[in-house]
Every structure is written in C-alpha cells, then in structure tokens.
Amino acid sequence: MGCLGSVPGAPEAPEIELDMEAVGEAITDAIKGIPDNIDKNMREFPDEVKNCQEEKWAVPDTTMELAKDYTQEQLQEAAIVAACGTAVKDAIKDAIWGQFEPKIDEQLDAVEELNNAMGKKVKDKAKDKFKESTIDPLVDKAVDEALEKAKSEMNK
C-alpha cells in the first residue's frame, strides 16, 4: 500500500507543467558562475596547500588531494572538479527550484481536491517527484557538461 494514488477516492496530482525553455535558460545562467569559481580556486588553493599541516591537502567537495609538490595540471584539475562538485550542483538545484517552485505551487493549489491534509501530501509528493525526475537531472547534466568543457580547455 502506501501509494496514495492507488487508494480509491484519494486525490491525484495533475501533471506539473513548466516552461522547460525557461528552466533551461535559468540553469544556463546558473552555471555561468562556474568559470569564476574555477579562477577563485586557482587563486586560493595554492595558499591552502601551503598552509596545510599535512603532506596532502583534501580538495573540498571532491575525493582529490593536492600534495605540497603538486603540478600546475593537478592544481587546474582540482580547481575544476571542486568548482563542479556536489555542493555547487546542490546550490544550483536549490536556486532553480526556488525560482520555479512558486509556479508549481500555483498549479497544484488550483486543484480543489488537493486543498486538504491528504491533498497536501499528494502535492508534496508530486513536487518532490518532479524535482527529482526533472530539475535535478537537468542541473546534473549541465554541470557535468561544464566540467567536461573546462577539462577539455585545460588540455589545450
């Protein structure tokens, strides 16, 4: 059981509709900051490594480490990977979701059968499912593409 949609008489959420072109544009705008983050990491990481008490410095939001005798290529890769890490993806996802969630709320609030306690659960589940199946994968893909682009430019 547990699935509200299979319970007779339980309300169902309508399909959520968003202007996916606008979502794509918002994601594109959000990832424009990644090159600045890479530059910032390139400036800050050398001091972090130098000031590190250990032999190797753990690069934030990655599984990478930089040794005191790192190469320029290792520094660049660490700067790129950190600028495209989970924390960055999550921040972009939250920003995109924050921008479009009110539009989704508007759509779901317009469905009269959902304006009660059970309906709230249905709305919340529909929103979570939409975010997980639509917004999150689009952001992941865009950030991964930015990562690959930055890596390929590094190798030129």
SEVEX-126874 format. One line per 2 residues: number of its first residue (from 0); for each residue x, z, y of C-alpha. Coordinates in pm, whole numbers, plus 50000, padded with zeros to 5 digits. Example, Ala and Ser with C-alpha at 12.3 -4.5 7.8 and 13.67 -1.06 7.14 Angstrom:
0> 51230,50780,49550; 51367,50714,49894
This chain:
0> 50000,50000,50000; 50142,50092,50340
2> 50077,49744,50477; 49804,49772,50736
4> 49724,49401,50714; 49610,49442,50352
6> 49368,49727,50424; 49012,49599,50462
8> 48896,49649,50819; 49246,49716,50954
10> 49323,49522,51270; 49581,49244,51262
12> 49809,49147,51548; 49785,48795,51677
14> 50088,48569,51664; 50313,48650,51956
16> 50379,48357,52181; 50664,48336,52430
18> 50817,48058,52630; 51114,48009,52399
20> 51287,47790,52657; 51279,48086,52897
22> 51412,48313,52621; 51695,48066,52556
24> 51778,48050,52927; 51782,48430,52952
26> 52020,48452,52656; 52243,48181,52803
28> 52256,48372,53131; 52334,48697,52949
30> 52631,48555,52759; 52785,48412,53076
32> 52947,48754,53127; 53148,48731,52804
34> 53445,48542,52959; 53468,48811,53229
36> 53469,49077,52956; 53748,48891,52778
38> 53952,48879,53101; 53889,49250,53158
40> 54002,49329,52803; 54316,49119,52853
42> 54399,49329,53161; 54309,49669,53017
44> 54416,49653,52652; 54795,49648,52720
46> 54771,49983,52901; 54552,50123,52624
48> 54810,50025,52362; 55097,50156,52573
50> 54925,50492,52631; 54817,50529,52269
52> 54982,50819,52086; 54950,50642,51750
54> 55152,50346,51623; 54841,50130,51646
56> 54551,50130,51887; 54200,50079,51747
58> 54035,49797,51940; 53686,49916,52049
60> 53382,49774,51869; 53600,49593,51612
62> 53786,49664,51291; 54106,49541,51459
64> 54411,49737,51563; 54689,49643,51802
66> 55041,49762,51728; 55278,49851,52010
68> 55466,49525,51942; 55155,49302,51949
70> 55188,48931,52026; 55004,48757,52307
72> 54793,48580,52045; 54695,48914,51886
74> 54603,49050,52229; 54388,48746,52304
76> 54209,48766,51970; 54143,49138,52014
78> 54013,49080,52369; 53779,48804,52248
80> 53647,48988,51943; 53585,49307,52142
82> 53402,49110,52412; 53167,48971,52147
84> 53122,49285,51937; 52817,49475,51823
86> 52789,49679,52143; 52778,49359,52350
88> 52523,49199,52118; 52306,49512,52127
90> 52324,49532,52507; 52220,49166,52539
92> 51939,49213,52286; 51811,49515,52480
94> 51830,49327,52810; 51646,49023,52672
96> 51387,49243,52503; 51337,49440,52824
98> 51273,49116,53008; 51013,48982,52762
100> 50850,49294,52615; 50603,49328,52907
102> 50475,48975,52838; 50429,49061,52472
104> 50253,49387,52563; 50018,49187,52784
106> 49927,48956,52495; 49874,49238,52249
108> 49684,49457,52497; 49437,49171,52547
110> 49326,49202,52182; 49043,49454,52194
112> 49065,49554,51825; 49420,49681,51889
114> 49325,49928,52163; 49309,50237,51939
116> 49551,50455,51738; 49569,50221,51439
118> 49593,49924,51672; 49895,50081,51844
120> 50073,50097,51509; 49987,49733,51444
122> 50115,49636,51791; 50439,49831,51746
124> 50499,49673,51405; 50427,49324,51541
126> 50669,49377,51829; 50943,49512,51601
128> 50899,49221,51362; 50909,48968,51648
130> 51223,49122,51795; 51398,49137,51457
132> 51299,48788,51346; 51319,48601,51676
134> 51508,48766,51963; 51787,48936,51763
136> 51892,48628,51561; 51894,48410,51874
138> 52122,48657,52053; 52347,48694,51748
140> 52382,48317,51723; 52458,48274,52095
142> 52722,48549,52098; 52879,48418,51776
144> 52898,48070,51933; 53060,48219,52244
146> 53311,48396,52017; 53398,48074,51834
148> 53426,47881,52160; 53661,48143,52308
150> 53872,48146,51990; 53899,47765,51988
152> 54001,47764,52355; 54263,48026,52276
154> 54417,47794,52017; 54457,47502,52258
